[in-house]
Amino acid sequence: GVGATPGEEAHGGYTFCGLAALSLLGAAHRLRLPPLVRWLVGRQMAHAGGFQGRTNKLVDSCYSFWQGGAFPLVQSLLQSRGELAPGGAIYNAPALLDYLIV
């Protein structure tokens, strides 16, 4: 994930904003994508379907927005690199929708 400054704890909002900014600038290649993906995927909690914004925090709808919004960007990057098939998913979208809507 991305923290406020180098070496700080990763945070859902910073991760989305950093990823989106680098994507818009055409500089997403500067990210260490495998650890970023591992961190993002690890924030979705199986028991609830939503996302936590930081390690060892509770799931909540705000972080589910930020973390959920990062996945289309990551999936697009992975597809452009040939590392994810078109239509492939790396998170459980139905579980996230259940968490947010139900």
Stockholm file with secondary structure:
# STOCKHOLM 1.0

chainA/1-102         GVGATPGEEAHGGYTFCGLAALSLLGAAHRLRLPPLVRWLVGRQMAHAGGFQGRTNKLVDSCYSFWQGGAFPLVQSLLQSRGELAPGGAIYNAPALLDYLIV
#=GR chainA/1-102 SS CCCSSTTSCCCHHHHHHHHHHHHHTTCGGGSCHHHHHHHHHHTBCTTTSSBBSSTTCCBCHHHHHHHHHHHHHHHHHHHHTTSSCTTCCSSCHHHHHHHHHC
#=GC SS_cons         CCCSSTTSCCCHHHHHHHHHHHHHTTCGGGSCHHHHHHHHHHTBCTTTSSBBSSTTCCBCHHHHHHHHHHHHHHHHHHHHTTSSCTTCCSSCHHHHHHHHHC
//
